[in-house]
């Protein structure tokens, strides 16, 4: 049997009505006792009709006073959670994202507690990512700049051989290219992160797009003598062609980068008839990604294998994940000592 959840606004209204009912009931009970005492003692009868208004008016004022006193005492209970909530919000506003609250065991209190603590946890996580982003970006930007400056100073020295000059110039060119690629990646990441609606979608051949992306890296996989397997038929999709191309470029580039010489890369598409989704997988037989690192590889500027840190900026998988999310899909990784598979699942 399905339980119907009471909306928070309705629950608060009911709680407020119960509190008012209790206050009025206690007020009437206390004032009723006073009236009963006055009647039983005969005070009202002794005063007579004209003067009987005096105790009645006193009772009216007493009822207001008693009602206010009872309301003040009883309202402390429901106002305490509100005070805790306000204090928690003030802590969040001041930058203390470790703030957590506990408003009690009532249904509405538990719901507010869960919502607030979830918000605080997300803000804390976002702040940690922002801090990591700034620290890592500063490091990634500083490294090639120091390298360029160092080799430029060496070139200023005399008596360098022609071979040394060419070597230093090649390093400067490589580091400059790395800076340009990093800048482009950061701009692409900023663009897709600030984009909430997917635009410029169209029907195109996904299989043909994957083949062209593989051919873009022919020089790279040829240098490592890699075997490329592209086993798939023709699969049309409706998506943003330019954005998806960035996903495949990042995944294929990483597969080539981490594959050992004479290794194999397998790109395949699965589209079950019983499902409304299509999955593109890129498999390589490079080193295993640990379970801990699998949860971090999609973070900005994070690189698990420092031996390849000079070959990228650590932004590619962050871009791939965000583009996949814009397409209402998901990206995942499965890794073992034998193989690593990145899979992108998109709505058909």
Secondary structure, DSSP 8 states (H G I E B T S, - for coil): -------HHHHHHHHHHHHHHHHHHHHHHHHHHHHHHHHHHTHHHHHHHHHHHHHHHHHHHHHHHHHHHHHHHHHHHHHHHHHHHHHHHHHHHTT-TT------SSHHHHHHHHHHHHHHHHHHHHHHHHHHHHHHHHHHHHHHHHHHHHHHHHHHSSS--HHHHHHHHHHHHHHHHHHHHHHHHHHHHHHHHT--S--S-EEEEHHHHHHHHHHHTHHHHHHTT-EEEEE----EEEE-HHHHHHHHHHHHHHHHHHS-TT-EEEEEEE--TT-SEEEEEEEE------HHHHTTTTSTT--S-GGGGGG--S-HHHHHHHHHHHTT-EEEEEE-SS-EEEEEEEE-
